[in-house]
């Protein structure tokens, strides 16, 4: 597994990307000052985008069907957790765009090569907001488990 977006797994059989570009912008507006350099003020993180790109060879790797699944995920307009195979948690992302270029066609019109670019944009504030208060979740599960056990023994 290279990466997962929700339940979609990026791997050799689906959509093996050849490059992953991550871009995080920060907000630093400036105020002009007389006789001095402008004063900058940090306002926080702006957008975070991840762009995956590569070339699919449907005879060897994933192809049209794998890209169709990503299109359907984008059509739902939902945010999906993005996790890397190396245990990196990126956060909640939406599919902002998916472009593909097909070339080198078979006699039936299917492509031998599909170049793709997938752009994802982060929508959660922090990883804490993504997972919530883990202690509260654990307490809730413990209470539910206790109630279930009490129901069985009653």
Secondary structure as the mmCIF struct_conf table of DSSP 4:
data_model
#
loop_
_struct_conf.conf_type_id
_struct_conf.id
_struct_conf.beg_label_comp_id
_struct_conf.beg_label_asym_id
_struct_conf.beg_label_seq_id
_struct_conf.end_label_comp_id
_struct_conf.end_label_asym_id
_struct_conf.end_label_seq_id
STRN STRN1 UNK A 3 UNK A 5
TURN_TY1_P TURN_TY1_P1 UNK A 6 UNK A 7
STRN STRN2 UNK A 8 UNK A 10
BEND BEND1 UNK A 11 UNK A 11
TURN_TY1_P TURN_TY1_P2 UNK A 12 UNK A 13
BEND BEND2 UNK A 14 UNK A 14
BEND BEND3 UNK A 18 UNK A 18
STRN STRN3 UNK A 19 UNK A 33
TURN_TY1_P TURN_TY1_P3 UNK A 34 UNK A 35
STRN STRN4 UNK A 36 UNK A 56
TURN_TY1_P TURN_TY1_P4 UNK A 58 UNK A 60
BEND BEND4 UNK A 61 UNK A 61
HELX_RH_AL_P HELX_RH_AL_P1 UNK A 64 UNK A 76
TURN_TY1_P TURN_TY1_P5 UNK A 77 UNK A 77
STRN STRN5 UNK A 80 UNK A 84
TURN_TY1_P TURN_TY1_P6 UNK A 85 UNK A 86
BEND BEND5 UNK A 87 UNK A 87
STRN STRN6 UNK A 89 UNK A 105
TURN_TY1_P TURN_TY1_P7 UNK A 107 UNK A 108
BEND BEND6 UNK A 109 UNK A 109
STRN STRN7 UNK A 111 UNK A 122
BEND BEND7 UNK A 125 UNK A 125
HELX_RH_AL_P HELX_RH_AL_P2 UNK A 127 UNK A 131
HELX_RH_AL_P HELX_RH_AL_P3 UNK A 134 UNK A 153
#
